Amino acid sequence: MKQKIIRNARIVTADEEFTGCLVVEGGLIRSIDRGDTSVTGAENWAGDWLLPGLVELHTDNLEKHLVPRPGVLWNAHSATVMHDALCAAAGIITVLDSVVIGDMDQGGTRSQTQHVSIEALHECRAEGLLRVEHLLHLRCEVSAPDIVEVFEHYADDSLLELVSVMDHTPGQRQWRDLSKYRRYAERYGSFNDAEYDALVQERREHQERFAIPNRAAVIAGSRARALPVASHDDTEVAHVEQASQEGIAISEFPTTVAAARAARAAGMGIVMGGPNLVKGGSHSGNVSAAELAQLDLLDIFSSDYVPASLLQSAFLLRDTAGWGLPKAVNTVTRNPARAIGLTDRGELAPGLRADLIRVRMSGDMPIVRAAWHQGVRAF
């Protein structure tokens, strides 16, 4: 079986970094060694970084390609393939495409995209059109009247690896600041004051009617299928305590230090958005990822809506938060993989999948030069 031998690479394992060699055979990492080799045919990486392929638990990037402009619904196969190519170029080798289910807009954009995106994902995989591995993350809007019905429709999907429960009702969690919620709500067109007030009132009425029973149903359905569940936008300690009591092990985008501290105390994995760190704060006005990093209240990064932010976040943790590079890289590789039970990837170790990325620094910016999925060149 043909081997691929990489030499003179700056290798980052789960625990250390060093210059060395790595051998790939049969889609797996065969060996890792310090120092150089004189084996004929070995690729000289000239000091470029060799990292595990990145693992993404939550990206809305597919939706951006499906709806590139308000009111424009793009061909789902084309959107999926372009999203896939961007993930590969960003070094993301395992990506959970996060699809919002539950229609809060009564025929809005997401009600149109939720079904076509999942269908296109399966079809593109079956046709061999994708460079990296795509799995599914169902983001369940618990205040939506139809969420339980849609969840049950997809709960046994073969690609489903993660479920999150979220509540975007204005005035709480992510949208405590109603002025920021209005700006978000008007991304597809403006409201007059009366229309906006009516929208907020409707959202709050739906929450009061549906959120508690729908959340319970989604969590029960996930537990019955042994699916990991994340709690989205925890803000108060009570939110984390509720999630912990429900058996939820992931706190996704906590909005306050208090919630993050409670999540750490409860043993929950803490996920923050890469754009939050790169841009220096939350676009919703919530706690910054940098502050949580300084407090060591951060385990996993998600690229959220910018795939390139994932790799940049790891190096920013090293450069601005004082984290060692192995610990920082774990937030975008090993930690997310382990959080959903993927033990065959996420770090450089013999016997694991040869999901690899070659990274070169351009100033202080990490640039992906090449990527491999199970030993096969993806970018």
N, C-alpha and C positions, 0 to 999 in steps of 0.2 A: 504494500500500500504506500502511495507516494506521501512523502513528508514535506512539510513546509518548515523551514528553519529560519528564525529571526535572530539576528545578532546585533550587539551594540545598541540595545534599546534601554530606555529608562523605564524599568518595569515597576508597576505599582500593584502590590498584592493587598490583601485585606489588612495586613499588619505592618508592612514595610515597603520601602522603595530602594532600588539598587539598579546598577547597570548590569545587564546580563543577556541571556539567550532563552528563547522559548521555542519548543518544537510542537507542531500540530500534526496529528495523524488521525484519519478517519473521522474528522469533524470534532475531535476532542483535543484538549491540551495533553500532550504526552509527558512533557517534562519542562521544568524551569530551573535554570542554573545561573549562578553569579559568574561574572567574568566573560571572556570572549571565547570564540571557537574558530578553528581553521578549516571547518568542514566545507568542502567545495559546494557552491551553490547557495550558501546561506545568504539571506538578504541583510545588507548592512543598513540599519535604520539611522545611523549617524547621530545617535543621541536623542532621537524623537521619543516621546512618551509612548509607552504601550500600556493601555488601560483595558479593563473589561468593557464589553459592550454595555451601553447604558440601558437601564430598565425604567420605563415610564409607566406610572400607575394612573395618571389622570391628565389627558390632553384633550382640549377642545379644538385642536388644530384641524381635524377632519371637517368639523362644522364650518370653519372659516372657508374651506374650499368648496363645500356644498352650497354655501350662501355667500358668495364673494361680494355682493352688494345687496342692500335691502330690496326684497322683492324678487331677487334673481336666484333661481334654484338651478344649480349646475348639474351636468350629467354625473351620476353617482360613481360610475366606474372611473371616469376621468379624474374626479375629485379624490377618490381613494388612492389611485396610483400616484398622483402628484403629492398627496399627503405622505404616502409611504416613502417616496423619493426624498422628501425633505427630512423625514425622520432618519433615514440612512445617512444623509449628509450631515446631520447633527450628531451622529454616533449612537443613536437610539436603536438598539437591536431587538429589544422586546418592548412592545408598546401596547398598553391597554387603552384602546380607543374609548373615551368616555362619552356615552350617548345619554342625553337627558331624556327620560321618559316621564310621562305625566304632563298633560296639556293644561297649563295655566292661562294660555292665551286664547283658548277656544278657536281652534283652527289656525293658530299662529305658525311661525316658521318651524319650530321644533316638532310640532305635530306632523309636519310634512317630512321632516328629515329623519325622524327616529326609526321609521321602518325601512326606508330606502338605504340608509347608511348601513344597517346591520345586514340587509340582503346583499348589498354590494360588497361588503367585507367578506362574506362567505363565497361569493362568486369569484372575486378577484383571487382569493386564496386557492380555490379549486382550479382556476385557470393558470396558476403559476405566475401571476403578474406582480407579486409583491417581493421586495428585496429583503425585508425583515419580518419578524414574527409579530402578527397582530392578534391580540386577544380583546376581550370585551369587558368594559366596566359600565354597569348600569347605574346611572345617577337618578335616584328616585325622588321626585318632588312630592313629598308626602301630603301637601295641601291641595294637590290636584285631584279633582273628583274621580278621574279615570285611572289613577296610578296602579291600583291593585290589579285591575284587569290587564293592563299592559305588562306589568311585572310578571304575572302568571304566564303570559304568552311567551316571554323570553327566559323565564327562570331556569329552564332546562337546556338552554342553548349550549352547544358543545364548546363554545369559545369563552363562555362567561367565567371570569376569574375573580371579580370583585363587584360588590354592591355597596352603594353609599346612600344614606338617608339624609335628605336635605330639606330645608324649609326657607324659601326666599321671600317670605312674607315681609313687606316693608315695615320698618320700625323695630326690628330685632335681628339678632345674629349678624350676618354680613351687612345688612342694610339698616343699621341703627340710625344712620344719618339720612333723613328723608330727602335732603337736597341732593345727595349723591345718588340715591335711588331714582329720583326723578331724572337726573341726567342719563342714567343707565336705561330707564324705561323709555326715554325719548330718542334712543339711538336709531329707531326706524321711523321717527316722525314725532312732531311736537304735540302736546296736549294743552288745552286751555286749563285754567285752574279748576273749573268744575269737572272736567273730564278726568284730570289727574286725581282729584279727591274721590271721585267715584271708583277709579281703578284701585286706589289704596283701600277703600272700604270693601270692595269686592274681595280683594286678596285676604283681608282680615276675616271676613265672614267665612271664606273657604277654609282658612286655617282653623277657625273655631269648630267647624263642622267635621272636617275630614282628617286633620293632621294626626290626632292621637290614634284613632283606629287604623288608619292607613299605615302609619309607622309600625305599629304592632304587627300588622299583617305581613309587611315586607320583611321585617326582621324574623318573624316566625318561618316564613317561606324560605329565607336564606339559611337559617339554622337547620331546617329539615334537609337541605341539600348540601350542608357542610360548606357553604360559601362564606368567605370572609366578608365582614361588613365594616364600613367606615362611617363615622359620624362627621357631618359636614358643618363647618363654621361654628364650632362650639365657642360660646362667648362667656357664659357664666359657669361657675363651678358646678351648679346644679345640672347644666347640660352634660358635663363630663360624668358626673355621678350617675345620671340616668343611663348614659351610653354604657358605662362600666357594668351597671346592674343588668343591662340587656345583653351582656357578653360581647360587646363591641371592643375590638382590640386596636383600632386605628382612629386617631383624631386628625381629621383632614382640615387644614387651614384654620386652626383656632384663631380667634380674632383678638384675644387679650392675653396678657402674661398670666393672669389668674387661671384662665382655662388651660393654658399650656402647663403650668405648674401642677394643676389637678390631674391632667393627662399623664404627666410623668409619674406622679404618686400612684396612679392607678395602673401603671405598667403598660400604657397604651403607646403605640408608635405615633410620633408627631410628624405630620406632613406639612410642609410650607411650599409656597410657590416660588419658582426660580425668578420670575419677573419681579417679584417683591424685593428680592435681594439685589438683583442687577440694577433696578431703577431706584433703589434706596427707600422703598416704602410701598405700602398697599394702596392700590388705586381706589379702594373703598374707604380709606381712612382708618384701617385697623392696624393691629400691632405689626411692626416690621420684622421681617425674617432675620435681619442683622441683630436686632435686640435679643431675639430668642436664641440665636447662635452664640452670642456673648454669654448668655445664661446657661448654655448647654441644654437647651430645651428644644432640640431639633434633631430628627432622625433621618428624614427622607425629604428629598426635593422632588417636586413635580414641575414640569415645564409649563403646565397650565395652557397658555395660549401662544407661547413662543418656544418652539423646540430647541433652538440654539441656547436658550437660557440654562438648560440642564447642565451641560458641561461647564459653562462659564461660572455657574454657581459653585461648583466644586472648587475651582481655582480661586474664586473670590473668598471662600471660607478659609483657604490657606493664607491668602494675601492680606485680608482685612480683619479676619476674626481670630487669626493665630492658630487655626487647626492644623494638625499634621495632614499631609496630603492623603495618606491611606484612609484616615478617618473621614476626611472630606469626600473622597471618591466613593466611599461606602454609602454615602447618602444618595447617590444616584445609580448605584449598582447592587451591592450585596444587600443592603437594608430593605429596599423595596422588593427585591426578589424574595427574601425570606419572609417578609410581611404577608405575602399571599401564598406561601408554601412552595415557591419555585427554588428547589435546592440544587438544580443541575447547572446553574448559571450565576452570574453576578459577581464573580471574583476570578482571579487568575490562580488556578490550582490544578495539578495533575488530575485527570479524570473528568473534569468539568467541560462543558461545551466551549468550543473555540469561538466564542463571540468576542471579537477583539476590535479595538480602534487604535489607529495611529494618530497621534496628536503632536502638532508643532506649535510653538508659541510665536505669535506675531506681536511683538511688544509684550503687553500683559494679557493679550487675547489668545485663548486656546483655539486652534483651528483643526478640524478633523481632516486629515489627509487621505485616510482610507479606512474602510470598515469591513469586517467579515462576520458572517452569520453561519455558525457551525462550520467554520473553515472555508466557506465559500465567499468570495469577494462580493460585497453588497454595494460598495461605493468606492 
